Amino acid sequence: MTTITPAELATKVGEKIGTSEWILVDQDMINKFADATGDHQFIHVNEEMAKMTPFGGTIAHGFLTLSLFPVMSAKSDSPRIEGVKMGVNYGGNKTRFLAPVRSGKRVRGHFKLLELVEKRPGQWQQTLEFTVEIEGEDKPALQAEWISQFFV
């Protein structure tokens, strides 16, 4: 795992900085997310009814796919910042759900650094382009611009 300073990371604006490991999105994960969010729409949790839709089976919630950002980031080859004391989510500029993730598919994240600014001494704000690839499919599941801050 590579560690770099915030100043070194700033030289990578505009570049792809990492790719995550593959993560299996199975029905158990989808069901647990449905329970956590209260979203039990049949296209997510009822395999028999979902077979009759254009999806041909159950699909992950879009927000489930988006919520994989932290684990994908942690399981990526993105450089780690030296001396980080804390990181927080700040929000997003845009999120687009482009293709459904069918139950049983594997996904992985790709991270591109769009912006890095020092808001105050030791407080950095980064904007990443986060794209979720679906194994064996041409179209990504989602693309988002995600903003986070880290403190060194």
FINUZA-536796 format. One record per atom (N, C-alpha, C, O): residue in one letter; x, y, z. Coordinates in steps of 0.2 Angstrom, whole numbers, plus 5000, padded with zeros to 4 digits. Atoms other than C-alpha are relative to their C-alpha. Layout:
AXYZ
...
END
This chain:
M500449945000
M500050005000
M500450065000
M500950075004
T499649945000
T500750174995
T499750055004
T499150065005
T500249954996
T500750315007
T500350074997
T500950064995
I499749945002
I500950495001
I499750065004
I499250055008
T500249944997
T500750675007
T499450034997
T499350014991
P500549965004
P499250785003
P500350044994
P500050044989
A499749965006
A500450894992
A500149954994
A500049974989
E499950055005
E500950734983
E499349984996
E499349974990
L500650025003
L499150684980
L499750064996
L499450044991
A500249955004
A498750854974
A500350004992
A500050034988
T499750005007
T499950824959
T499649954995
T499749944989
K500350055003
K498750684954
K499350024998
K498949984995
V500749975002
V497150794950
V500049984993
V500450004989
G500250015007
G496350734934
G500249924998
G500149904993
E499750075001
E497150554936
E499649955004
E499349965009
K500250064997
K496450384940
K500549985006
K501049975004
I499550014995
I497150354957
I499949935004
I500249915008
G500150074997
G496450174961
G499449964998
G498949994995
T500550055002
T495350024958
T499949955006
T500449935009
S500150054995
S494549914971
S500049934998
S500049914992
E500150075001
E494449734973
E499349994998
E498950034999
W500650025002
W492949644966
W499649985007
W499849955011
I500450014995
I491449634978
I499449974998
I499049994993
L500650045002
L490049504977
L499350045003
L499350055009
V500749974997
V488249584978
V499549944999
V499249934994
D500450065001
D487249434982
D499350015004
D499250075006
Q500649994997
Q485449414988
Q500050015007
Q499650055010
D500049994993
D485849405006
D500250085002
D499950115006
M499849924999
M486749585005
M499450044998
M499350095002
I500649965003
I485249644995
I499450005006
I499150055007
N500550004994
N484049585009
N500150045006
N499750075009
K499849964994
K485049655023
K499950074999
K499750115003
F500149935002
F485049825014
F499350025000
F499150075003
A500749995000
A483149815012
A499850005007
A499450055009
D500250004993
D482949775030
D500350075004
D499950105008
A499749944997
A484149925035
A499650064998
A499650115002
T500349945003
T483250045024
T499250005000
T498950064999
G500750005001
G481449985024
G499850004993
G499250004992
D500250005007
D481449975005
D500049934998
D500549904996
H500150075001
H480749805002
H499649994993
H499249944992
Q500350015006
Q480149834984
Q500249944997
Q500749914997
F500050075003
F479849674975
F500649994995
F500949934995
I499450015005
I481249704962
I500749995004
I501149965001
H499450014996
H482549694976
H499949935004
H500449905005
V500050054996
V481849554987
V499549944999
V499649895002
N500450065001
N480549444979
N500249974993
N500150004988
E499750035006
E481449334967
E499549974994
E499749984988
E500550035005
E479949254959
E499750064996
E499650054990
M500349945003
M479049424955
M500550034996
M500450064990
A499549965004
A480749504949
A500249964994
A500449994989
K499950045006
K480949364936
K499650024994
K499750024989
M500549985005
M479449434927
M500150074998
M499850104993
T499849935002
T480249604925
T500550004995
T500849954993
P499450005005
P481449664911
P500749985003
P501149975000
F499350024997
F482849634924
F500149935000
F500749905001
G500050085000
G482449444924
G500249975007
G500349915008
G499850024993
G482849434943
G500150065004
G500050125002
T499949944996
T483149544958
T500650044999
T501150014996
I499549955001
I484249694957
I500250035007
I499850045011
A499849964994
A485249784971
A499750074999
A499650104994
H500349934999
H484549954977
H500650044997
H501250034998
G499549965002
G485450094969
G500450035005
G501050045005
F499749974994
F485850164986
F500549955003
F501049975006
L499550054997
L486649994991
L500650014996
L501250014999
T499449995004
T487850014976
T500450065002
T501050055003
L499649944998
L488250194981
L500349995007
L500950015008
S499850014993
S488450134999
S500749965001
S501049955006
L499450045000
L489850024994
L500750044999
L501250014999
F499449955000
F491050174992
F500549995005
F501149985003
P499550014995
P491850155009
P500449944999
P501049945000
V499650065000
V492249975007
V500449994994
V501049974994
M499650005006
M492849994989
M500650045001
M501150024999
S499449964999
S493950134994
S500549975005
S501149975003
A499650044995
A494650035009
A500449944996
A500949934998
K499750065004
K494949884997
K500350024993
K500249984989
S499749985007
S495749984983
S500850015001
S501150015006
D499349995000
D497550014978
D500150085000
D500750104998
S499949935000
S497250204980
S500550025005
S500649985010
P499549994995
P498650284989
P499750035007
P499250065007
R500249984993
R498450315008
R500450075002
R501050085000
I499749934998
I498750495015
I500449995007
I500149975011
E499650004994
E500150505028
E499650055005
E499450105004
G500249954994
G499550575045
G499350015001
G499150065004
V500749994999
V497650565043
V499849995007
V499949935009
K500350014994
K496850585059
K499249995000
K499049955004
M500750015001
M495050585053
M499850024993
M500150064990
G500349985006
G494050585037
G499250005001
G498949965005
V500749995000
V492250635034
V499750014993
V500050044989
N500449995006
N490950625020
N499750085000
N499550105005
Y500349935001
Y490450805014
Y499450004996
Y499050044997
G500650015005
G489250755000
G500249994993
G500749964992
G499950025007
G489050734982
G499850064995
G499350094997
N500249955005
N488950844967
N499549974995
N499050004993
K500550045004
K488050714956
K500149935001
K500649905002
T500050075000
T487550534956
T499549984995
T499050004994
R500450035006
R486950434941
R500049935001
R500549905001
F500150085000
F486250254942
F499949984993
F499450004990
L500050015007
L486650194925
L499849934997
L499549924992
A500250075002
A486350004925
A499949975006
A500249985011
P500150044994
P485649884937
P500549955002
P500849924997
V499550054997
V486749774948
V499549945001
V499149945006
R500450064998
R485849594947
R500349965005
R500949965006
S499850044994
S485949484962
S500549954997
S500449924992
G499550055002
G487549374961
G500550034996
G501049994994
K499549975004
K488549494951
K500650035004
K500550055010
R499549974997
R490249564956
R500150074997
R500050084991
V499949935002
V490649754956
V500750025003
V500949995008
R499449974997
R492249854959
R499950084998
R499650104993
G500049925001
G492550044960
G500650024997
G501249994998
H499549965003
H493650154950
H500050075003
H499550105003
F500049944997
F494250314958
F500550054996
F501050034995
K499649955003
K494850474949
K500050065004
K499450085006
L499949944996
L495450624958
L499850064996
L500250084991
L500249945003
L494450784952
L500350065002
L500450114999
E499849934997
E494950914964
E500349985007
E500149935011
L499750014993
L496050924980
L500250075002
L500650114999
V499849934998
V496051094990
V500149995008
V499749965011
E499950004993
E496651135007
E499650065003
E499750125001
K500549954997
K495151225016
K500350045005
K500250105006
R499749974995
R496151265031
R500749965001
R500749914999
P499450044999
P497851215037
P499949935003
P499649925009
G500250074998
G497751025039
G499449974998
G499249915000
Q500750025002
Q495951015032
Q500050004993
Q500050054990
W500050015008
W495950945014
W499349984998
W499049945001
Q500750025003
Q494350925003
Q500249974994
Q500550014989
Q499950035006
Q494450804989
Q499349984997
Q498849975000
T500650025004
T493150774975
T500349944996
T500849954992
L499950055004
L493250604967
L499549984996
L498949994997
E500450035005
E492450534952
E500049925002
E500549895002
F500150074998
F491750364958
F499649964995
F499049984994
T500450045005
T491250234945
T500049935002
T500549905004
V500050074998
V490650064949
V499949964994
V499449964990
E500050045005
E491049934936
E499649935002
E499749915007
I500350074999
I489949774934
I500449954996
I500549964990
E499650055003
E490949624930
E499649974994
E499149954994
G500350035006
G490649564912
G499550054996
G499250024991
E500549965004
E489549714907
E500450074998
E500950095001
D499749945003
D489949864896
D499850075004
D500350115005
K500249944997
K488949994906
K500150005007
K500049955010
P499950004992
P489450044924
P499350015003
P498850035000
A500649994995
A488150034938
A499950075002
A499350095001
L500149934998
L488450214943
L500650044999
L501250014999
Q499449955000
Q489550364942
Q499750055005
Q499250085004
A500249944995
A489550494956
A500750045001
A501250025000
E499449954997
E490650644961
E499950005007
E499450035010
W500150014993
W490950614979
W500550055004
W501150055002
I499649964996
I491650744991
I500149985007
I499749965011
S499850024993
S492550705007
S500650055002
S500950084999
Q499449964997
Q493750795019
Q500449955004
Q500149915008
F499650044996
F495150725028
F500550055004
F500650115001
F499749954996
F496150805042
F500749975002
F500749915004
V499350034998
V498050785045
V500350045005
V500950035007
END
